[in-house]
C-alpha cells in the first residue's frame, strides 16, 4: 500500500493548511518567514491544490479519490457537495469526528486494527461508508484491553464539538449516525468546486 512519507507539518505548510483539521494541535513556523514570495498561481495550480488538500485531510490516495468523484457525479445534486459528503461519511472520519480518536491518523489505525464494529459486524477498512441508522461500537475486547487508551483519548477530545449528524456515547463507546452530513456541517477548508473543475477538464 502506498504511504506518504512527507512529514505532516511540512505537508500542512505546503498546502496552507492548519494542522488542527487533522487533529494535531501544534504548528510549525519553520520556513514561514523566509522572505520568499509566492507567485500568482495558475487556475490549474489552484484546482490541484484543493484536490491535494482534500486527499490529505481524509487520507485518501488518488485512485480511490477519483472513484469517490465518479460516485459523487452519479448521485443527485451537486457533484462537489456529494464528494465532500462521501469523504465525510468514511468510518475513520466518523470515529475522529465523534472524538474517539485524537487524530485522523489514529482513527484510521484504530479501524484498521479492528477496534470497532458497524451494526455488530467486524470492520477493518477505514474507507467503509456509513449510513443513517448505523451504530459504530468498540468491540468488547477493545473495551477491556484499550480502556486506558480510550480514557487518554477522551481527556484530549472531551471538548471537541461532535457534529449534529452524529451521537457519541463515550461511556458505552458507541457512535450513532443520525443522518448523513450536509455540506454546511463539514468544516474542512476545501473548495470542492475547484476539484470538480479540475476533473471536468
N, C-alpha and C positions, 0 to 999 in steps of 0.2 A: 504494500500500500504506500502511495506517495505521501511524504511528510514534508511540510515546510519547515526548514531548519533556521530560518531567519529569526533572530531574537524578537520577541513580541513587541517590546517598547520601540525598537528600531523600526519595525513594520508600521506601528501606530504613527510614528513621526512621519514616515514617508507618505502615509495616506492622510495625514492631518486629522487623525482620529484620537479621541480621548480614550485612554485605556479602561475607563470606567465602564464602557459598553461591553467589555469583555469580563467585567467583574474584578478588574485589577485596580486597586486603589493607590496607585503611585504613578508619577510621571517622570520622564527623563527630559532634562533641558539640554543635554549634550547636543551640540550642533545646532541648537535653535537660534543662537545669536552669533553666527559665524560670519555675518556680513554678506552672505550670498543672497542675491535677489532672484526670486523665481520669475522666469519669463512668462509671457502670456501663453496659456495652454490652448492647444487646438481643440476643436469640438470633439474630435476623436479621443484626445487625451482625457478630457473631462468625462466622457462617457465610460472610457475604460477604467478610470479611477473609481467611479461609482460602483461598477461591477466588482472591482477588486475589494472595495470596502465591504460590500455585502457578502462576498465569498469569505473574507477574512473574519468578519464578525460571527458568522454562523458556522465557520469551519467546514466549508464545502469546496470541493475541488471542481475544476472546470466541467468535466463531463456530467456529473450529477447536477451541477448548477444549470447547465444547458437543458437537462431533462426537466428540471423544475420550470424553466421558462416555457418549454414546449407544452407542458401540462397546464401552466397558467394561461397560455394563449388559447387553449381549447375550452377553457371554462368561460362561463358567462361573466360579463362585467369587464372592468379594465384589467388588461394584462399585467401592468405594473403592480397594481394593488393585489391581484391574485398571487403574484410571485412572492410578495412580502408576506402574505398570509400563509402561504405554503411553507416558507422558511421558518416563520414563527411557530408553526404547528409541529415542528420536529420534536420528538420526545426529549432530546437533550436540552433544547431550548426551554421546554416546559419545566423540566427539573431545575434549570437555572432560574427561570422567572419566579418559580414558587419558593425560591430560597433554600432549596435542598442541596445546593452546591454553591461554593464561593465564586467560582469562575466558570465560564463556558467550557473550558478545557476539562475542569474537574467533573462537570456534568457529563461530558462525553465519555470520560473514563469510567465513571460510575455505572452508566448504562452499559458500556462495553463489558464491564466486569460483572454484569448480571445482578446488580443491586435491586432492580425494580421489576415489577410485573405490570402488565396492562390488562385490566379485567381478569386478573388471576393467571394470566399466561406469561411465562418467562419471556423476556426480551433482552437482546444484547446488541441491537442495531440502533445507533443514535439517530439515524435518519428516518425511522418509523414516524409516520404522521398520525397525530391523534385526531379524534373526532369528538363532537359534543356527546357528553354522557360517559366518556371513557374515565376510568379510575386508575390512576398510577399509584402503586403502593410499594413500599420497601418490602422485599421478601423477608419472611420470618427469620431466616438465617442472618440476613443483613441487620435486622433489628437487634439481634442478640450480639453478633460479633462486631458490629460497627457502631454500637451505641455511643461510644466516646467520640467517634468521628462526627456523627450527626450533631452531638452536643456542641462540638467545636465549630461546626459549620453554622449552626443557628446562633451562636454567640456573635458571629460576623454578619450574618444575613438577617438577623432578627428585625432590624429596622428597615429592611428592603420592602418597598411597596409592591405587593403582589397585584398584578393586573386583575381587573374585574371579571375577565373571562375565565379565571381560574379560582379555585377554592383550595387553600392549603391548610391541612390539618397536621401541624408539626408534632403534636402529641402522639398521634397514631401513624405518623409517617405516611400520609396519604394525600394525594392531589386529585381533585375532580375537575374535569374540563366541562365547564358550564355551557360554553358556546365557543365557536371559533372567533379569533380576534378580528376586529375591524382595523382598517389602516390607521385610524386615529388612535388606536390603542398601542401601536407599535412605535416606540420612541427612538429607534435607531436612526442616525443621521445619514440616510441614504436617499438619493433622488432616483427613485425607480424608473421614472420616465426616461432618464438618460440611458438606463440599461436597455429599455425597450427600443429606444432609438438605435443603440449600438447593434442589437441583434436583428433589427429590421432592415439593415443595410444589405 
